[in-house]
């Protein structure tokens, strides 16, 4: 588990930074015809709708959700173990039961 957490911690900062941009790889143009004069390009829409960016964003959101849930679950388990261990940690160590 620790190895996977460490591996995720290594890649997550880059994913968080990259999730709002398109990947820096050349993409084929959908139309190779000359554009009509006066037509505006929409770079914001192309970034927002980029399928690679959307996949990365989905994984960043999923990671945050899973890590938050995992952290809560681990905290609850730890608290349960600590509470169950209390009789062994109290003054006298439960020697009076013997």
PyMOL CGO cylinders between C-alpha atoms (Angstrom):
from pymol import cmd
from pymol.cgo import CYLINDER

trace = [
    CYLINDER, 0.00, 0.00, 0.00, 2.79, 2.40, 0.89, 0.3, 1, 1, 1, 1, 1, 1,
    CYLINDER, 2.79, 2.40, 0.89, 4.51, 1.78, -2.46, 0.3, 1, 1, 1, 1, 1, 1,
    CYLINDER, 4.51, 1.78, -2.46, 1.32, 2.68, -4.36, 0.3, 1, 1, 1, 1, 1, 1,
    CYLINDER, 1.32, 2.68, -4.36, 0.81, 5.81, -2.24, 0.3, 1, 1, 1, 1, 1, 1,
    CYLINDER, 0.81, 5.81, -2.24, 4.42, 6.85, -2.90, 0.3, 1, 1, 1, 1, 1, 1,
    CYLINDER, 4.42, 6.85, -2.90, 4.01, 6.21, -6.64, 0.3, 1, 1, 1, 1, 1, 1,
    CYLINDER, 4.01, 6.21, -6.64, 0.79, 8.25, -6.71, 0.3, 1, 1, 1, 1, 1, 1,
    CYLINDER, 0.79, 8.25, -6.71, 2.45, 11.05, -4.74, 0.3, 1, 1, 1, 1, 1, 1,
    CYLINDER, 2.45, 11.05, -4.74, 5.20, 11.12, -7.37, 0.3, 1, 1, 1, 1, 1, 1,
    CYLINDER, 5.20, 11.12, -7.37, 2.86, 11.57, -10.37, 0.3, 1, 1, 1, 1, 1, 1,
    CYLINDER, 2.86, 11.57, -10.37, -0.01, 13.55, -8.84, 0.3, 1, 1, 1, 1, 1, 1,
    CYLINDER, -0.01, 13.55, -8.84, 1.68, 17.00, -8.81, 0.3, 1, 1, 1, 1, 1, 1,
    CYLINDER, 1.68, 17.00, -8.81, 2.35, 16.79, -12.57, 0.3, 1, 1, 1, 1, 1, 1,
    CYLINDER, 2.35, 16.79, -12.57, -1.23, 15.63, -13.20, 0.3, 1, 1, 1, 1, 1, 1,
    CYLINDER, -1.23, 15.63, -13.20, -2.66, 18.46, -11.10, 0.3, 1, 1, 1, 1, 1, 1,
    CYLINDER, -2.66, 18.46, -11.10, -0.61, 21.00, -13.07, 0.3, 1, 1, 1, 1, 1, 1,
    CYLINDER, -0.61, 21.00, -13.07, -1.42, 19.48, -16.48, 0.3, 1, 1, 1, 1, 1, 1,
    CYLINDER, -1.42, 19.48, -16.48, -5.17, 18.93, -16.00, 0.3, 1, 1, 1, 1, 1, 1,
    CYLINDER, -5.17, 18.93, -16.00, -6.07, 22.39, -17.34, 0.3, 1, 1, 1, 1, 1, 1,
    CYLINDER, -6.07, 22.39, -17.34, -4.00, 22.25, -20.55, 0.3, 1, 1, 1, 1, 1, 1,
    CYLINDER, -4.00, 22.25, -20.55, -3.88, 20.15, -23.68, 0.3, 1, 1, 1, 1, 1, 1,
    CYLINDER, -3.88, 20.15, -23.68, -0.98, 17.74, -24.05, 0.3, 1, 1, 1, 1, 1, 1,
    CYLINDER, -0.98, 17.74, -24.05, 2.00, 19.16, -25.95, 0.3, 1, 1, 1, 1, 1, 1,
    CYLINDER, 2.00, 19.16, -25.95, 1.77, 16.68, -28.82, 0.3, 1, 1, 1, 1, 1, 1,
    CYLINDER, 1.77, 16.68, -28.82, 0.99, 17.55, -32.42, 0.3, 1, 1, 1, 1, 1, 1,
    CYLINDER, 0.99, 17.55, -32.42, -2.57, 16.76, -33.42, 0.3, 1, 1, 1, 1, 1, 1,
    CYLINDER, -2.57, 16.76, -33.42, -3.88, 16.28, -36.93, 0.3, 1, 1, 1, 1, 1, 1,
    CYLINDER, -3.88, 16.28, -36.93, -6.25, 18.98, -38.02, 0.3, 1, 1, 1, 1, 1, 1,
    CYLINDER, -6.25, 18.98, -38.02, -9.81, 17.88, -38.53, 0.3, 1, 1, 1, 1, 1, 1,
    CYLINDER, -9.81, 17.88, -38.53, -10.16, 20.03, -41.61, 0.3, 1, 1, 1, 1, 1, 1,
    CYLINDER, -10.16, 20.03, -41.61, -7.36, 20.81, -43.97, 0.3, 1, 1, 1, 1, 1, 1,
    CYLINDER, -7.36, 20.81, -43.97, -9.39, 23.14, -46.15, 0.3, 1, 1, 1, 1, 1, 1,
    CYLINDER, -9.39, 23.14, -46.15, -8.69, 26.83, -46.00, 0.3, 1, 1, 1, 1, 1, 1,
    CYLINDER, -8.69, 26.83, -46.00, -10.69, 28.48, -43.31, 0.3, 1, 1, 1, 1, 1, 1,
    CYLINDER, -10.69, 28.48, -43.31, -13.39, 30.94, -44.19, 0.3, 1, 1, 1, 1, 1, 1,
    CYLINDER, -13.39, 30.94, -44.19, -12.25, 34.51, -43.67, 0.3, 1, 1, 1, 1, 1, 1,
    CYLINDER, -12.25, 34.51, -43.67, -13.78, 36.12, -40.63, 0.3, 1, 1, 1, 1, 1, 1,
    CYLINDER, -13.78, 36.12, -40.63, -14.29, 32.79, -38.84, 0.3, 1, 1, 1, 1, 1, 1,
    CYLINDER, -14.29, 32.79, -38.84, -12.92, 32.84, -35.33, 0.3, 1, 1, 1, 1, 1, 1,
    CYLINDER, -12.92, 32.84, -35.33, -10.98, 30.01, -33.79, 0.3, 1, 1, 1, 1, 1, 1,
    CYLINDER, -10.98, 30.01, -33.79, -11.99, 28.94, -30.31, 0.3, 1, 1, 1, 1, 1, 1,
    CYLINDER, -11.99, 28.94, -30.31, -8.84, 27.94, -28.44, 0.3, 1, 1, 1, 1, 1, 1,
    CYLINDER, -8.84, 27.94, -28.44, -10.65, 27.90, -25.08, 0.3, 1, 1, 1, 1, 1, 1,
    CYLINDER, -10.65, 27.90, -25.08, -13.24, 25.43, -26.36, 0.3, 1, 1, 1, 1, 1, 1,
    CYLINDER, -13.24, 25.43, -26.36, -10.59, 23.22, -27.92, 0.3, 1, 1, 1, 1, 1, 1,
    CYLINDER, -10.59, 23.22, -27.92, -8.70, 23.08, -24.62, 0.3, 1, 1, 1, 1, 1, 1,
    CYLINDER, -8.70, 23.08, -24.62, -11.87, 22.54, -22.57, 0.3, 1, 1, 1, 1, 1, 1,
    CYLINDER, -11.87, 22.54, -22.57, -13.10, 19.73, -24.82, 0.3, 1, 1, 1, 1, 1, 1,
    CYLINDER, -13.10, 19.73, -24.82, -9.75, 18.02, -25.41, 0.3, 1, 1, 1, 1, 1, 1,
    CYLINDER, -9.75, 18.02, -25.41, -10.35, 14.28, -24.75, 0.3, 1, 1, 1, 1, 1, 1,
    CYLINDER, -10.35, 14.28, -24.75, -6.87, 13.68, -23.28, 0.3, 1, 1, 1, 1, 1, 1,
    CYLINDER, -6.87, 13.68, -23.28, -7.28, 16.63, -20.92, 0.3, 1, 1, 1, 1, 1, 1,
    CYLINDER, -7.28, 16.63, -20.92, -10.73, 15.43, -19.89, 0.3, 1, 1, 1, 1, 1, 1,
    CYLINDER, -10.73, 15.43, -19.89, -9.40, 11.91, -19.15, 0.3, 1, 1, 1, 1, 1, 1,
    CYLINDER, -9.40, 11.91, -19.15, -6.61, 13.35, -17.02, 0.3, 1, 1, 1, 1, 1, 1,
    CYLINDER, -6.61, 13.35, -17.02, -9.00, 15.68, -15.19, 0.3, 1, 1, 1, 1, 1, 1,
    CYLINDER, -9.00, 15.68, -15.19, -11.34, 12.74, -14.48, 0.3, 1, 1, 1, 1, 1, 1,
    CYLINDER, -11.34, 12.74, -14.48, -8.46, 10.77, -12.95, 0.3, 1, 1, 1, 1, 1, 1,
    CYLINDER, -8.46, 10.77, -12.95, -7.31, 13.73, -10.81, 0.3, 1, 1, 1, 1, 1, 1,
    CYLINDER, -7.31, 13.73, -10.81, -10.85, 14.17, -9.45, 0.3, 1, 1, 1, 1, 1, 1,
    CYLINDER, -10.85, 14.17, -9.45, -11.19, 10.41, -8.91, 0.3, 1, 1, 1, 1, 1, 1,
    CYLINDER, -11.19, 10.41, -8.91, -7.84, 10.29, -7.10, 0.3, 1, 1, 1, 1, 1, 1,
    CYLINDER, -7.84, 10.29, -7.10, -8.86, 13.11, -4.77, 0.3, 1, 1, 1, 1, 1, 1,
    CYLINDER, -8.86, 13.11, -4.77, -12.17, 11.42, -3.99, 0.3, 1, 1, 1, 1, 1, 1,
    CYLINDER, -12.17, 11.42, -3.99, -10.56, 8.02, -3.34, 0.3, 1, 1, 1, 1, 1, 1,
    CYLINDER, -10.56, 8.02, -3.34, -7.76, 9.49, -1.23, 0.3, 1, 1, 1, 1, 1, 1,
    CYLINDER, -7.76, 9.49, -1.23, -10.25, 11.46, 0.87, 0.3, 1, 1, 1, 1, 1, 1,
    CYLINDER, -10.25, 11.46, 0.87, -12.39, 8.36, 1.40, 0.3, 1, 1, 1, 1, 1, 1,
    CYLINDER, -12.39, 8.36, 1.40, -9.34, 6.21, 2.11, 0.3, 1, 1, 1, 1, 1, 1,
    CYLINDER, -9.34, 6.21, 2.11, -8.02, 8.73, 4.60, 0.3, 1, 1, 1, 1, 1, 1,
    CYLINDER, -8.02, 8.73, 4.60, -11.36, 8.78, 6.41, 0.3, 1, 1, 1, 1, 1, 1,
    CYLINDER, -11.36, 8.78, 6.41, -11.52, 4.98, 6.48, 0.3, 1, 1, 1, 1, 1, 1,
    CYLINDER, -11.52, 4.98, 6.48, -7.95, 4.68, 7.78, 0.3, 1, 1, 1, 1, 1, 1,
    CYLINDER, -7.95, 4.68, 7.78, -8.64, 7.29, 10.48, 0.3, 1, 1, 1, 1, 1, 1,
    CYLINDER, -8.64, 7.29, 10.48, -11.74, 5.34, 11.60, 0.3, 1, 1, 1, 1, 1, 1,
    CYLINDER, -11.74, 5.34, 11.60, -9.88, 2.02, 11.66, 0.3, 1, 1, 1, 1, 1, 1,
    CYLINDER, -9.88, 2.02, 11.66, -6.99, 3.54, 13.62, 0.3, 1, 1, 1, 1, 1, 1,
    CYLINDER, -6.99, 3.54, 13.62, -9.38, 5.10, 16.14, 0.3, 1, 1, 1, 1, 1, 1,
    CYLINDER, -9.38, 5.10, 16.14, -11.17, 1.76, 16.52, 0.3, 1, 1, 1, 1, 1, 1,
    CYLINDER, -11.17, 1.76, 16.52, -7.91, -0.09, 17.15, 0.3, 1, 1, 1, 1, 1, 1,
    CYLINDER, -7.91, -0.09, 17.15, -6.76, 2.55, 19.64, 0.3, 1, 1, 1, 1, 1, 1,
    CYLINDER, -6.76, 2.55, 19.64, -10.07, 2.35, 21.49, 0.3, 1, 1, 1, 1, 1, 1,
    CYLINDER, -10.07, 2.35, 21.49, -9.98, -1.46, 21.57, 0.3, 1, 1, 1, 1, 1, 1,
    CYLINDER, -9.98, -1.46, 21.57, -6.40, -1.34, 22.87, 0.3, 1, 1, 1, 1, 1, 1,
    CYLINDER, -6.40, -1.34, 22.87, -7.28, 1.00, 25.75, 0.3, 1, 1, 1, 1, 1, 1,
    CYLINDER, -7.28, 1.00, 25.75, -7.59, -1.79, 28.37, 0.3, 1, 1, 1, 1, 1, 1,
    CYLINDER, -7.59, -1.79, 28.37, -3.99, -2.80, 27.65, 0.3, 1, 1, 1, 1, 1, 1,
    CYLINDER, -3.99, -2.80, 27.65, -2.75, 0.77, 27.98, 0.3, 1, 1, 1, 1, 1, 1,
    CYLINDER, -2.75, 0.77, 27.98, -4.56, 1.82, 31.16, 0.3, 1, 1, 1, 1, 1, 1,
    CYLINDER, -4.56, 1.82, 31.16, -2.84, 2.10, 34.51, 0.3, 1, 1, 1, 1, 1, 1,
    CYLINDER, -2.84, 2.10, 34.51, -2.24, -1.35, 35.96, 0.3, 1, 1, 1, 1, 1, 1,
    CYLINDER, -2.24, -1.35, 35.96, -2.40, -3.07, 32.54, 0.3, 1, 1, 1, 1, 1, 1,
    CYLINDER, -2.40, -3.07, 32.54, -5.48, -5.07, 33.56, 0.3, 1, 1, 1, 1, 1, 1,
    CYLINDER, -5.48, -5.07, 33.56, -3.53, -7.16, 36.09, 0.3, 1, 1, 1, 1, 1, 1,
    CYLINDER, -3.53, -7.16, 36.09, -6.55, -7.12, 38.43, 0.3, 1, 1, 1, 1, 1, 1,
    CYLINDER, -6.55, -7.12, 38.43, -8.43, -9.46, 36.06, 0.3, 1, 1, 1, 1, 1, 1,
    CYLINDER, -8.43, -9.46, 36.06, -5.98, -12.30, 36.66, 0.3, 1, 1, 1, 1, 1, 1,
]
cmd.load_cgo(trace, "trace")
